[in-house]
Amino acid sequence: MAFESLPEGWRVWNEEPSGRAILVYRPDVFGTGDLPNECLPTIYLTNGARNARPGSGQYATDEWHVVCFLEPEIEAVAETHESREAGAAGAVDVAERFVAGEVDYRGAYQVPREDYFERLDEFVGGEETA
């Protein structure tokens, strides 16, 4: 299984037979009033096209994309890998970096959410990322 070594707090939300997968961080605290639903950190592993036009993601490509979303339109990390296996390892790496505080979630936002960032810092090591 590709996601056995996920760091604490990350869960497999969905894994499709086609190889696509969705990982989520701390679904136990997001949406409980503690942290907002829409801010659930999510890592997508997909071989769908990354074009911006609607419906383009339904077309499979030879590349596997790992994208860490902080909200539906806020990407913190986007990587491309040559195989599903490499993409899954990349997704685990992104999850590890996130938990270690190495993903700059502040920098991904145009409009800061300081209260949210301070609370999220408590879950990812309590240190601000640069």
C-alpha positions as CSV (number, residue, x, y, z in Angstrom):
1,M,0.0,0.0,0.0
2,A,1.4,3.4,-1.1
3,F,0.2,5.4,1.9
4,E,1.2,3.2,4.9
5,S,3.9,5.7,6.0
6,L,1.7,8.8,6.1
7,P,2.7,11.1,9.0
8,E,0.5,11.6,12.0
9,G,-2.7,13.6,11.2
10,W,-2.9,12.7,7.5
11,R,-5.5,10.2,6.3
12,V,-6.4,8.6,3.0
13,W,-9.8,10.1,2.2
14,N,-10.2,8.3,-1.1
15,E,-8.1,6.0,-3.3
16,E,-9.6,5.0,-6.6
17,P,-8.8,1.8,-8.6
18,S,-7.5,4.1,-11.4
19,G,-4.7,5.2,-9.0
20,R,-6.0,8.7,-8.1
21,A,-6.0,9.4,-4.4
22,I,-7.0,12.2,-1.9
23,L,-5.3,12.7,1.4
24,V,-6.6,15.0,4.1
25,Y,-5.0,16.5,7.2
26,R,-6.7,16.4,10.6
27,P,-10.4,15.9,9.4
28,D,-11.1,15.5,13.2
29,V,-10.5,19.2,13.8
30,F,-11.6,20.9,10.6
31,G,-15.3,21.6,10.5
32,T,-15.8,21.1,14.2
33,G,-15.8,24.8,14.9
34,D,-12.1,24.7,15.7
35,L,-10.8,25.1,12.1
36,P,-12.9,26.1,9.1
37,N,-14.2,23.3,6.7
38,E,-13.0,25.1,3.6
39,C,-9.4,25.2,4.9
40,L,-9.0,21.4,5.2
41,P,-5.5,20.7,3.8
42,T,-5.9,18.2,1.0
43,I,-3.3,16.5,-1.2
44,Y,-4.5,15.2,-4.6
45,L,-2.6,12.6,-6.5
46,T,-3.9,12.4,-10.1
47,N,-2.9,11.8,-13.6
48,G,-5.6,14.1,-14.9
49,A,-4.7,17.0,-17.2
50,R,-3.8,20.1,-15.2
51,N,-5.3,22.5,-17.8
52,A,-7.4,25.3,-16.4
53,R,-10.3,24.7,-18.7
54,P,-13.4,23.0,-17.2
55,G,-13.4,19.2,-17.5
56,S,-9.8,18.9,-18.5
57,G,-8.9,16.9,-15.4
58,Q,-11.0,13.9,-16.7
59,Y,-8.4,13.2,-19.4
60,A,-5.6,10.9,-18.2
61,T,-2.0,11.9,-18.9
62,D,1.3,10.0,-18.6
63,E,2.3,12.2,-15.7
64,W,1.2,12.1,-12.1
65,H,0.5,15.3,-10.3
66,V,0.7,15.9,-6.6
67,V,-1.1,19.1,-5.5
68,C,-1.6,20.3,-1.9
69,F,-4.6,22.6,-1.6
70,L,-5.2,24.7,1.5
71,E,-8.7,25.7,0.1
72,P,-10.3,24.8,-3.2
73,E,-8.5,27.5,-5.1
74,I,-5.3,27.9,-2.9
75,E,-2.4,25.6,-3.9
76,A,0.6,25.4,-1.6
77,V,2.5,22.7,-3.5
78,A,2.3,21.4,-7.0
79,E,4.6,18.7,-8.3
80,T,4.7,16.4,-11.3
81,H,6.1,12.8,-11.3
82,E,6.7,10.3,-14.0
83,S,4.8,7.4,-12.4
84,R,2.0,6.6,-10.0
85,E,4.5,5.1,-7.6
86,A,6.7,8.2,-7.7
87,G,3.6,10.4,-7.3
88,A,2.5,8.5,-4.2
89,A,5.9,8.8,-2.7
90,G,5.8,12.5,-3.6
91,A,2.4,12.9,-1.9
92,V,3.7,11.3,1.3
93,D,6.7,13.6,1.1
94,V,4.5,16.7,0.8
95,A,2.4,15.4,3.8
96,E,5.7,15.0,5.8
97,R,6.9,18.5,4.9
98,F,3.5,19.9,5.8
99,V,3.5,18.4,9.3
100,A,7.1,19.5,9.8
101,G,6.1,23.1,9.1
102,E,8.1,23.2,5.8
103,V,5.1,24.1,3.6
104,D,4.6,27.9,3.4
105,Y,0.9,28.0,3.9
106,R,1.0,31.7,4.6
107,G,2.7,32.6,1.3
108,A,-0.1,30.8,-0.7
109,Y,-2.7,33.3,0.4
110,Q,-3.2,36.8,-1.1
111,V,-5.4,37.8,1.8
112,P,-3.9,36.6,5.1
113,R,-6.0,34.6,7.7
114,E,-3.9,35.4,10.7
115,D,-6.2,33.8,13.3
116,Y,-6.4,30.6,11.2
117,F,-2.6,30.6,10.6
118,E,-1.9,30.9,14.3
119,R,-4.2,28.0,15.1
120,L,-2.8,25.8,12.3
121,D,0.7,26.5,13.6
122,E,-0.3,24.6,16.8
123,F,-0.8,21.5,14.7
124,V,2.2,21.8,12.4
125,G,4.9,22.5,15.0
126,G,3.9,26.0,16.2
127,E,6.5,27.8,14.1
128,E,5.8,30.2,11.3
129,T,7.0,29.2,7.9
130,A,9.0,31.6,5.8
